[in-house]
Amino acid sequence: MSDAFLPLLVAIPLFGALLAVATGLVTVRGPALVAWVTLAVQTLLAAWLGTTALTEGPLSVGVGGFVAPYGIELVVDGLSAVVLVLVAVVSLAALAFVSEDDPGGTAFYTEYLLLATGLSGMAVTGDVFNLYVFLEITGLATYALVASAGTGRSAVSALKYLLFGTVAASLYLLGVGYALVATGTLNMADLSTELARAGYGSPLVLASFGFIVVGLATKTALFPLHTWQPDAYGDAPDSVSAVIAALVSTVAAYALLRLVYTVYTPAFFEAVPVARDALIAFAAVSIVVGSVLAVAQSEVKRMLAYSSVSQYGLVVVGIAIGTPAAVFGAVVHLLGHAIMKGGLFVAAGAVADLTGARTVEEYAGLADRFPVLGGASAVLMLAMVGVPPAVGFAGKWYIALGAVRAGTWPVAVVIFASTLLTLAYFALLVERMFVAPASASVRAATDGGSDGPDRPSEPSRRALALVVGAAVVAVALGVVVTDLGTALEPTIDTLLSP
Amino acid sequence: MIELLTTKYTYLAVVILLAIGAYVMIESDNFVKKIIGMNVFQTGIFVFFISAAFRTGGRSPVVSSGGSGGGSFVSPLPHVLILTAIVVGVSLTAVALGLVVRIYESYGTVNEDTLREVRANE
């Protein structure tokens, strides 16, 4: 019965986006209200369908009454349920911070809802071409949101992101084309059997795998395909960086997981071991280089952005290793990273609002002045490093466990080394915040804002609630991770069964 | 080789289009030219899909009410997909050109090298 509600997951935010435009013509406050209501309904629906999918098995529906594999199929299994709920909850929560320092009216909320449409669509679709369309909807909304800061700098970053993102999506489309030529179908479930029939060694199948992986790896921002990402995250408005850092690359990594295991299946890796080894090597380089580049940054938002390059490397390593523990670790790290990085970007935005501080040096003495904000950010940073019991530890632990069990020892070493590097850059920031004497900008904020005319003297309640909330969820998720494991076990077993 | 060139020449066109598109995107300093390069790149992929759908002697996939008439048809699916992809491409171009306008308003240039100089002097 609940199957019939699946199309609403895409239709509600899409309709909301149109409604936001319409109400924007009448009232100024309309679009914000529409966004709130739409995303609240979306969250309830996602939670309901997600729990149904986790407890009663996968849901699926053929759009418009056309039966799969001829029509477009929407599918929610345990994995997409998790991503779907994450997308809905994070976009709803981040809206609180958006309303706080509103970058601009109707267009902004419309783009925001279109972003939610694209991301939900990517999570629920069971059709590779449909995935391309949602990938581009997500992309278009993100480019516009990055540019919504209104500065020339953000427009340049957005254009750079657009050029990279379009080539990435085009390569993905080319990969889909090869798969279509080899099999004549676009439905994911159907492709998995048809690709096996076409033969995994066939040049068409190999080429399609290569193009799809490179396309999605660019969208996920793996080194060396990440160059668009620090600019886009750094120059976007603070609220937008929080949302896109939490969701956009996360969903791209989810799409990679979905394609590798639902479409190509573990049997492809069995038949072509070099594909797996290449993916592991690619991601391992990304883990190390991302961390090293993050250590070298002086600006906090750019540091967080480079840190993402490394963390997505971890996720992709988990995907490529492909033992149940590693895949579960990848999913946990995907979830945890979204919450931790989203929270940290909100914190960075709140600090910039309060003191104007944007570099590591300027953060000095912050925790003395704003103990709650500083404390919650420190918790998030330590969670990111992987201090138990936080979720950052759980994700890395399962990925490392999977690597050791699969006999790929070097990966475990890389994960350990990257943890030390993560500690290096976050420990530096924590030391600045808690130990170092207050910097000029922090002192200025303390004195009552002598440098800025309208800086608030306390962090806003909403921003504070978001950062503290993210810290609490990051720790709590680490505690309940075994329950999540039990819930996801059937899904992962199905994915990995030959 | 000759056989490949005479029968699969559309694929050769695809490769050339992709190469031209990528080259223009990398080599050109002008943002508008980069966007045109992006369009050429996408068009290469469109041509790939369309030529993959073609079959020699195939008819257009429209069945008259008098019966199917037999014979082979050109596959309609890739054409439909490419219609969607073209729409996506147009939207992307529109957004990209909008961003170029914004860049020109802020910096007074659409040239990447000049932009770098302008920013360095800021």
Chai-1 contact restraints between the chains, C-beta under 6 A:
chainA,res_idxA,chainB,res_idxB,connection_type,confidence,min_distance_angstrom,max_distance_angstrom,comment,restraint_id
A,F129,B,L81,contact,1.0,0.0,6.0,A-B,restraint_1
A,E136,B,V88,contact,1.0,0.0,6.0,A-B,restraint_2
A,L140,B,S91,contact,1.0,0.0,6.0,A-B,restraint_3
A,L140,B,V95,contact,1.0,0.0,6.0,A-B,restraint_4
A,Y143,B,V95,contact,1.0,0.0,6.0,A-B,restraint_5
A,A147,B,L99,contact,1.0,0.0,6.0,A-B,restraint_6
A,G152,B,I103,contact,1.0,0.0,6.0,A-B,restraint_7
A,G152,B,S106,contact,1.0,0.0,6.0,A-B,restraint_8
A,G152,B,Y107,contact,1.0,0.0,6.0,A-B,restraint_9
A,A155,B,L99,contact,1.0,0.0,6.0,A-B,restraint_10
A,A155,B,R102,contact,1.0,0.0,6.0,A-B,restraint_11
A,A155,B,I103,contact,1.0,0.0,6.0,A-B,restraint_12
A,V156,B,I103,contact,1.0,0.0,6.0,A-B,restraint_13
A,A158,B,L99,contact,1.0,0.0,6.0,A-B,restraint_14
A,L159,B,L99,contact,1.0,0.0,6.0,A-B,restraint_15
A,L162,B,A96,contact,1.0,0.0,6.0,A-B,restraint_16
A,T166,B,M38,contact,1.0,0.0,6.0,A-B,restraint_17
A,T166,B,L92,contact,1.0,0.0,6.0,A-B,restraint_18
A,S170,B,F41,contact,1.0,0.0,6.0,A-B,restraint_19
A,S170,B,Q42,contact,1.0,0.0,6.0,A-B,restraint_20
A,S170,B,I45,contact,1.0,0.0,6.0,A-B,restraint_21
A,L173,B,I45,contact,1.0,0.0,6.0,A-B,restraint_22
A,L174,B,I45,contact,1.0,0.0,6.0,A-B,restraint_23
A,G177,B,F48,contact,1.0,0.0,6.0,A-B,restraint_24
A,G177,B,F49,contact,1.0,0.0,6.0,A-B,restraint_25
A,V181,B,A52,contact,1.0,0.0,6.0,A-B,restraint_26
